[in-house]
Amino acid sequence: MRLEGWAPKFCKTVMEQKDMDLSGVVDINGADKTIPYYDGGVFGVDTDLENAITCTRPDVVVDFTRPDVVMDNLRKLFLWV
């Protein structure tokens, strides 16, 4: 099942950039969902932010969550750094 909404469009834009690599996608409701990958494959969606950060070790994180959860996500990121 594909992830719906803005995420696939955002991810496609990142994947099209020559100087950027998409390293992870997190959605707490994303279990068993994917995003089409530029080469025709699919990119899996993680449901656990801490796991995604630990596994991918990104340089940049873009958070499109709600204001009531963003601080929790920032704390997880700061603990990882």
BELUR-V608634 format. One record per backbone hydrogen bond with DSSP energy under -1.0 kcal/mol. NH is the residue of the N-H (numbers start at 1). CO is the residue of the C=O. E is the energy in kcal/mol with one decimal. If there is no record, write none. Layout:
nh = (NH	NH)
co = (CO	CO)
e = (E	E)
//
This chain:
nh = (3	10	11	12	13	14	15	16	17	20	27	30	33	34	35	37	40	43	45	46	52	53	54	55	56	57	69	70	73	74	75	76	77	78	79	80	81)
co = (34	6	7	8	9	10	11	12	14	17	46	27	30	1	43	41	37	35	33	25	48	49	50	51	52	53	66	66	69	70	71	72	73	74	75	76	77)
e = (-2.9	-2.4	-3.0	-2.3	-2.0	-2.1	-2.8	-1.6	-1.4	-1.0	-2.6	-2.7	-2.5	-1.7	-2.2	-3.1	-2.3	-3.3	-1.7	-3.3	-2.4	-2.6	-2.4	-2.6	-2.3	-2.5	-1.8	-1.3	-1.8	-2.4	-2.2	-1.8	-2.1	-2.8	-2.0	-1.2	-1.7)
//
